[in-house]
Amino acid sequence: MPRSRIFRGVLSLMLMAMSAPAWAQQSPTKEVKVTLDYFFNHEYKKDKAGNTIRWHYTWEEQEYGGFSLWGHIFDSLGAKRDTLAVAPSAATLKGTGIYIIVDPDTEKETASPNYMNDTYAKAIYNWVKAGGVLVLLQNDSLNSEFTNFNKLSDRFGIHFNGDSKNRVQGRNFEQGAVFFPPNHEIFANVKKAYIKEVSTLTLKAPARAVHKDADNNILMAVAKVGKGTVFAVGDPWFYNEYTDGKKLPAEFQNYSAAADLAVWLLKQVPAKK
Protein backbone atom coordinates (compact mmCIF):
# COMPACT_ATOMS: atom_id res chain seq x y z
CA MET A 1 0.00 0.00 0.00
CA PRO A 2 1.44 3.44 -0.92
CA ARG A 3 2.73 5.46 2.02
CA SER A 4 0.42 8.34 1.11
CA ARG A 5 -2.64 6.10 1.57
CA ILE A 6 -1.32 4.78 4.88
CA PHE A 7 -0.70 8.35 6.06
CA ARG A 8 -4.20 9.45 5.03
CA GLY A 9 -5.71 6.46 6.83
CA VAL A 10 -3.82 7.16 10.03
CA LEU A 11 -4.71 10.86 9.83
CA SER A 12 -8.38 9.98 9.32
CA LEU A 13 -8.42 7.80 12.45
CA MET A 14 -6.70 10.53 14.45
CA LEU A 15 -9.25 13.10 13.37
CA MET A 16 -12.12 10.76 14.24
CA ALA A 17 -10.67 10.24 17.72
CA MET A 18 -10.21 13.97 18.19
CA SER A 19 -13.80 14.69 17.15
CA ALA A 20 -15.35 11.89 19.21
CA PRO A 21 -16.87 12.89 22.56
CA ALA A 22 -14.56 12.49 25.52
CA TRP A 23 -16.59 9.65 27.02
CA ALA A 24 -16.19 7.60 23.84
CA GLN A 25 -12.41 7.72 24.25
CA GLN A 26 -12.53 6.11 27.70
CA SER A 27 -10.84 2.76 28.16
CA PRO A 28 -13.48 0.02 28.23
CA THR A 29 -14.57 -1.14 31.65
CA LYS A 30 -14.26 -4.83 32.33
CA GLU A 31 -16.83 -7.04 34.06
CA VAL A 32 -18.94 -4.33 35.70
CA LYS A 33 -22.57 -5.38 35.89
CA VAL A 34 -25.05 -2.51 35.58
CA THR A 35 -28.40 -3.68 36.97
CA LEU A 36 -31.62 -1.79 36.28
CA ASP A 37 -34.40 -2.31 38.82
CA TYR A 38 -37.64 -3.85 37.50
CA PHE A 39 -39.11 -4.47 40.97
CA PHE A 40 -39.99 -1.04 42.35
CA ASN A 41 -40.68 0.17 38.81
CA HIS A 42 -42.90 -2.58 37.44
CA GLU A 43 -45.30 -1.24 34.82
CA TYR A 44 -47.16 -3.04 32.04
CA LYS A 45 -49.30 -1.98 29.11
CA LYS A 46 -51.01 -3.44 26.03
CA ASP A 47 -49.13 -3.24 22.75
CA LYS A 48 -50.81 -2.69 19.38
CA ALA A 49 -51.48 -6.41 19.08
CA GLY A 50 -53.16 -6.51 22.47
CA ASN A 51 -50.29 -8.28 24.22
CA THR A 52 -49.34 -7.30 27.74
CA ILE A 53 -45.77 -6.01 27.73
CA ARG A 54 -43.31 -4.61 30.26
CA TRP A 55 -42.62 -0.92 29.66
CA HIS A 56 -41.43 2.44 31.04
CA TYR A 57 -37.75 2.99 31.87
CA THR A 58 -36.53 -0.39 30.67
CA TRP A 59 -33.36 -1.33 28.80
CA GLU A 60 -35.35 -3.03 26.03
CA GLU A 61 -37.78 -0.25 25.19
CA GLN A 62 -36.69 1.74 22.15
CA GLU A 63 -39.64 4.13 22.24
CA TYR A 64 -39.58 7.46 24.09
CA GLY A 65 -40.05 5.99 27.57
CA GLY A 66 -37.17 3.51 27.39
CA PHE A 67 -33.50 3.50 28.39
CA SER A 68 -32.21 1.74 25.28
CA LEU A 69 -29.88 4.60 24.31
CA TRP A 70 -28.40 4.89 27.80
CA GLY A 71 -27.98 1.13 27.77
CA HIS A 72 -26.04 1.31 24.53
CA ILE A 73 -23.69 3.84 26.13
CA PHE A 74 -22.95 1.40 28.95
CA ASP A 75 -22.41 -1.32 26.33
CA SER A 76 -19.89 0.83 24.48
CA LEU A 77 -17.97 1.34 27.71
CA GLY A 78 -17.63 -2.40 28.23
CA ALA A 79 -20.21 -2.82 30.99
CA LYS A 80 -22.61 -5.74 31.21
CA ARG A 81 -26.30 -4.86 31.48
CA ASP A 82 -28.74 -6.77 33.67
CA THR A 83 -32.13 -6.35 35.34
CA LEU A 84 -33.55 -7.18 38.77
CA ALA A 85 -37.26 -8.04 38.81
CA VAL A 86 -37.27 -9.45 42.35
CA ALA A 87 -36.65 -7.86 45.73
CA PRO A 88 -33.13 -6.58 46.43
CA SER A 89 -31.16 -8.63 48.92
CA ALA A 90 -27.57 -9.60 49.57
CA ALA A 91 -28.09 -12.60 47.32
CA THR A 92 -29.87 -10.86 44.43
CA LEU A 93 -27.45 -7.90 44.40
CA LYS A 94 -24.36 -10.12 44.48
CA GLY A 95 -22.15 -9.42 41.49
CA THR A 96 -23.80 -6.10 40.65
CA GLY A 97 -21.48 -3.11 40.44
CA ILE A 98 -24.08 -0.43 39.68
CA TYR A 99 -27.74 -0.66 40.71
CA ILE A 100 -30.18 1.83 39.16
CA ILE A 101 -33.62 2.41 40.69
CA VAL A 102 -36.00 4.58 38.68
CA ASP A 103 -39.45 6.06 39.32
CA PRO A 104 -40.92 3.79 42.04
CA ASP A 105 -44.53 2.85 41.27
CA THR A 106 -47.72 4.32 42.68
CA GLU A 107 -51.12 2.64 42.79
CA LYS A 108 -52.11 4.66 39.72
CA GLU A 109 -49.42 2.88 37.71
CA THR A 110 -49.43 -0.63 39.17
CA ALA A 111 -52.22 -2.58 40.85
CA SER A 112 -49.94 -3.86 43.63
CA PRO A 113 -46.81 -1.71 43.86
CA ASN A 114 -43.66 -3.09 45.44
CA TYR A 115 -42.98 -0.38 48.00
CA MET A 116 -39.60 0.22 49.57
CA ASN A 117 -39.42 -1.07 53.14
CA ASP A 118 -36.83 -1.28 55.91
CA THR A 119 -35.70 -4.78 54.91
CA TYR A 120 -35.02 -3.80 51.30
CA ALA A 121 -33.43 -0.50 52.36
CA LYS A 122 -31.07 -2.25 54.78
CA ALA A 123 -30.00 -4.76 52.13
CA ILE A 124 -29.27 -1.99 49.63
CA TYR A 125 -27.46 0.11 52.25
CA ASN A 126 -25.20 -2.80 53.19
CA TRP A 127 -24.52 -3.49 49.51
CA VAL A 128 -23.48 0.15 48.96
CA LYS A 129 -21.33 0.15 52.09
CA ALA A 130 -19.49 -2.87 50.74
CA GLY A 131 -18.69 -1.03 47.49
CA GLY A 132 -21.87 -0.87 45.43
CA VAL A 133 -22.73 2.18 43.31
CA LEU A 134 -26.41 3.14 43.67
CA VAL A 135 -28.28 5.44 41.28
CA LEU A 136 -31.59 6.92 42.43
CA LEU A 137 -33.63 8.51 39.63
CA GLN A 138 -36.88 9.66 41.20
CA ASN A 139 -39.69 11.60 39.52
CA ASP A 140 -41.99 14.53 40.20
CA SER A 141 -44.83 14.68 42.70
CA LEU A 142 -47.53 13.47 40.29
CA ASN A 143 -45.68 10.43 38.95
CA SER A 144 -43.82 8.70 41.74
CA GLU A 145 -43.95 7.35 45.30
CA PHE A 146 -41.94 9.18 47.95
CA THR A 147 -43.00 8.27 51.49
CA ASN A 148 -41.75 4.69 51.35
CA PHE A 149 -38.89 5.34 48.95
CA ASN A 150 -37.32 7.89 51.28
CA LYS A 151 -36.77 5.02 53.73
CA LEU A 152 -33.90 4.12 51.43
CA SER A 153 -32.56 7.51 50.35
CA ASP A 154 -32.71 8.95 53.88
CA ARG A 155 -30.14 6.36 54.97
CA PHE A 156 -27.65 8.16 52.74
CA GLY A 157 -28.65 11.66 53.86
CA ILE A 158 -30.76 12.27 50.73
CA HIS A 159 -34.44 13.17 51.07
CA PHE A 160 -36.65 13.60 48.02
CA ASN A 161 -39.01 16.50 48.69
CA GLY A 162 -41.70 15.27 46.33
CA ASP A 163 -42.23 18.63 44.65
CA SER A 164 -42.00 19.54 40.96
CA LYS A 165 -39.61 22.18 39.64
CA ASN A 166 -38.84 23.18 36.05
CA ARG A 167 -42.41 22.77 34.91
CA VAL A 168 -42.45 23.16 31.14
CA GLN A 169 -45.36 24.61 29.21
CA GLY A 170 -45.76 22.95 25.83
CA ARG A 171 -42.55 23.19 23.82
CA ASN A 172 -41.05 26.02 25.84
CA PHE A 173 -37.98 23.89 26.52
CA GLU A 174 -36.02 26.71 28.12
CA GLN A 175 -38.20 26.28 31.20
CA GLY A 176 -36.44 22.95 31.72
CA ALA A 177 -32.89 24.14 31.09
CA VAL A 178 -30.12 23.36 33.58
CA PHE A 179 -26.60 24.73 33.23
CA PHE A 180 -23.31 23.19 34.32
CA PRO A 181 -20.07 25.05 35.02
CA PRO A 182 -16.86 24.15 33.17
CA ASN A 183 -15.06 21.09 34.53
CA HIS A 184 -18.04 19.85 36.52
CA GLU A 185 -16.97 16.83 38.56
CA ILE A 186 -19.52 14.58 36.81
CA PHE A 187 -20.82 16.41 33.72
CA ALA A 188 -17.56 17.78 32.39
CA ASN A 189 -18.68 17.67 28.74
CA VAL A 190 -22.05 19.32 29.28
CA LYS A 191 -22.92 23.01 29.33
CA LYS A 192 -26.70 22.84 29.05
CA ALA A 193 -29.16 20.01 29.58
CA TYR A 194 -32.89 19.53 30.01
CA ILE A 195 -34.62 18.27 33.16
CA LYS A 196 -38.31 18.98 33.60
CA GLU A 197 -40.66 18.48 36.56
CA VAL A 198 -37.87 17.46 38.90
CA SER A 199 -38.13 16.76 42.62
CA THR A 200 -35.72 18.79 44.73
CA LEU A 201 -33.58 17.31 47.51
CA THR A 202 -32.92 18.04 51.16
CA LEU A 203 -29.53 16.80 52.31
CA LYS A 204 -27.63 15.95 55.44
CA ALA A 205 -24.31 14.18 55.99
CA PRO A 206 -22.85 12.25 54.29
CA ALA A 207 -24.67 13.62 51.20
CA ARG A 208 -23.55 16.74 49.37
CA ALA A 209 -25.01 18.71 46.49
CA VAL A 210 -23.42 18.39 43.04
CA HIS A 211 -25.95 20.57 41.23
CA LYS A 212 -28.23 23.43 42.29
CA ASP A 213 -30.52 25.57 40.17
CA ALA A 214 -30.53 29.36 40.00
CA ASP A 215 -32.86 29.49 43.01
CA ASN A 216 -30.47 27.37 45.08
CA ASN A 217 -32.70 24.30 44.96
CA ILE A 218 -30.66 21.09 45.17
CA LEU A 219 -31.35 18.93 42.11
CA MET A 220 -28.52 16.37 42.31
CA ALA A 221 -26.50 14.87 45.14
CA VAL A 222 -23.75 12.37 45.85
CA ALA A 223 -23.09 10.41 49.04
CA LYS A 224 -20.12 8.26 49.95
CA VAL A 225 -20.84 5.44 52.39
CA GLY A 226 -18.15 2.93 53.25
CA LYS A 227 -16.62 1.77 49.97
CA GLY A 228 -19.70 2.72 47.95
CA THR A 229 -21.28 5.70 46.25
CA VAL A 230 -24.81 7.04 45.73
CA PHE A 231 -25.92 9.44 42.99
CA ALA A 232 -29.42 10.92 43.22
CA VAL A 233 -31.59 13.21 41.10
CA GLY A 234 -35.34 13.75 41.19
CA ASP A 235 -36.08 12.83 37.58
CA PRO A 236 -35.54 9.79 35.29
CA TRP A 237 -33.81 12.23 32.93
CA PHE A 238 -31.98 9.84 30.60
CA TYR A 239 -34.88 8.16 28.83
CA ASN A 240 -34.93 8.10 25.04
CA GLU A 241 -37.33 11.00 24.57
CA TYR A 242 -34.67 13.46 25.71
CA THR A 243 -31.49 11.70 24.61
CA ASP A 244 -32.29 10.73 21.01
CA GLY A 245 -31.70 14.25 19.62
CA LYS A 246 -35.08 14.40 17.86
CA LYS A 247 -37.28 16.39 20.22
CA LEU A 248 -34.99 18.84 21.98
CA PRO A 249 -33.11 21.72 20.31
CA ALA A 250 -29.48 20.87 19.61
CA GLU A 251 -28.08 23.01 22.44
CA PHE A 252 -29.50 20.59 25.03
CA GLN A 253 -26.82 17.96 25.67
CA ASN A 254 -28.78 15.21 27.41
CA TYR A 255 -27.08 12.43 25.47
CA SER A 256 -23.66 13.73 26.52
CA ALA A 257 -24.95 14.02 30.09
CA ALA A 258 -26.06 10.38 30.04
CA ALA A 259 -22.62 9.41 28.76
CA ASP A 260 -20.77 11.53 31.33
CA LEU A 261 -22.77 9.99 34.17
CA ALA A 262 -22.18 6.46 32.86
CA VAL A 263 -18.42 7.07 32.75
CA TRP A 264 -18.42 8.60 36.23
CA LEU A 265 -20.49 5.78 37.72
CA LEU A 266 -18.19 3.13 36.30
CA LYS A 267 -15.20 4.93 37.79
CA GLN A 268 -16.81 4.75 41.24
CA VAL A 269 -16.95 0.95 41.21
CA PRO A 270 -14.05 -0.34 43.33
CA ALA A 271 -11.44 -2.32 41.44
CA LYS A 272 -11.58 -6.04 41.95
CA LYS A 273 -8.70 -7.47 43.94
Secondary structure, 3 states (H helix, E strand, C coil): CCHHHHHHHHHHHHHHHHHCCHHHHCCCCCCCEEEEECCCCCEEEECCCCCEEEECCCCCCCCCCCCHHHHHHHHHCCCEEEEECCCCCCCCCCCCCEEEEECCCCCCCCCCCCCCCHHHHHHHHHHHHCCCEEEEECCCCCCCCCCCCHHHHHHHCEEECCCCECCCCCCCHHHHEEECCCCCCCCCCCCEEECCCEECEEECCCEEEEEECCCCCEEEEEEEECCEEEEEEECCCCCHHHCCCCCCCCCCCHHHHHHHHHHHHHHHCCCCC
